[in-house]
Amino acid sequence: MARAANPRFLQAWLAALTEGQRFAGYVIWKSGARQWVNEHLEGYRLDEVEWLLYQHVAGGGTLEQVEERREAWMDCKYHFDVRFEIEGTMIYFETVLLRDDPEDPLISIVSVHLV
């Protein structure tokens, strides 16, 4: 399983992506992240990218829990980073866990860019 300092956060993060495959409302894409995917990952729908994120982390990839220090984002104590390749290109995803309840999780994908 992937690394995150808090197992509850990891469980909630994965649950949000799992539930997001079946129901709306578990994964929120910020407009800039959505736009980046649409422009740079041609042929991939957002739900497909979400599933790739899930597969990477559930398969042992790192979910890095980072204490938030940026002034503009201080309403969240942490953000969660994932870096992995899609079609040979290393991509960085910054996410925020808005609800850490594994029974009712919510994440936001706030930034996506090349590593």
ABEGO torsion letter per residue (X at the ends): XBBBABAAAAAAAAAAAAAAAABBGABBBBAAAAAAAAAABBGBBAAAAAAAAAAAAAAGBBBBBBBBABAAAAABABBBBBBBBBGGBBBBBBBBBABABAABBBBBBABBBBX
